[in-house]
Amino acid sequence: MTTIAYILSLASGFALMGYNESPENLIATSIIINLALAPLTAIVAMRRNRSITAWSIAGVALGAWALACVMILPAYRPAPPRPPEYPPTSDAA
């Protein structure tokens, strides 16, 4: 139980803050924080043209770390389409 609490506290960021509670309390708090941060992570991902589903899952699993990553990453902008090459090469002539 202590190992699970430690892993969840690392994922939610509580271990870095020195949050020392019982393992049951730490697990419950970490799960609640991660579930609360998942929609926020999805909203930021949506506004940055990233995968909403993937970032929601990352938000549930990694909490504050996923939110920080999606905020640091630049917005995804697909490459503009290349203009066609002229003259077109064709054997129809």
Sequence and secondary structure as in RCSB ss.txt:
>XXXX:A:sequence
MTTIAYILSLASGFALMGYNESPENLIATSIIINLALAPLTAIVAMRRNRSITAWSIAGVALGAWALACVMILPA
YRPAPPRPPEYPPTSDAA
>XXXX:A:secstr
 HHHHHHHHHHHTHHHHT    HHHHHHHHHHHHHHHHHHHHHHHHHTT  HHHHHHHHHHHTHHHHHHHHHS  
          SS   S  
